[in-house]
Amino acid sequence: MRRHRPITDFEPVFAQLLALTSAALLDNYITLAIVSRILVTSETRQRAGLFEVIGSLSTKDKIYLGYTFGLYRESMFHDLTIVNNVRNMLVHSRCIGDFADVKIIDLCHSLLAPGCLFTEQPTDPLRKTARNRFMFSAMALIVGLQDLCRQD
């Protein structure tokens, strides 16, 4: 009889996939928000090749560029930076495998989005785990960046 691995064995893979997917979406929307602020028409944007130029920047650079352009407030800049740092730690570190790592937990507990939108009682599900705080913050950031892209 074949034995299945417990679901907890897949936590590091899930953490990496969550971080990669969230970061890819955030990177895409930051790029779109920046490009939408630089040039007025989509035709001009295409001719200028800004998607390629800005797309070649690192996510960290795009986060700073968007903040420099005034696309978002310091709190959003903070959370974008934290989400990007967590992503890098989960994906590139050989030592850190999932959201149970102390460094990841500390970073996730410094995210501001959960505290801005909910009263953080000790029983709130968002407060309980680093993964929940990360997921909620990433989704809130994605929605916020989507709104910036729609303000053309």
URKA-V35640 format. One record per helix or strand of 3 or more residues. SS is the DSSP state (~ for helix, > for strand). FROM is the first residue (numbers start at 0). LEN is the number of residues. If there is no record, write none. Layout:
SS & FROM & LEN
SS & FROM & LEN
This chain:
~ & 6 & 32
~ & 41 & 7
~ & 49 & 6
~ & 58 & 10
~ & 73 & 19
~ & 101 & 8
~ & 112 & 5
~ & 124 & 4
~ & 129 & 21
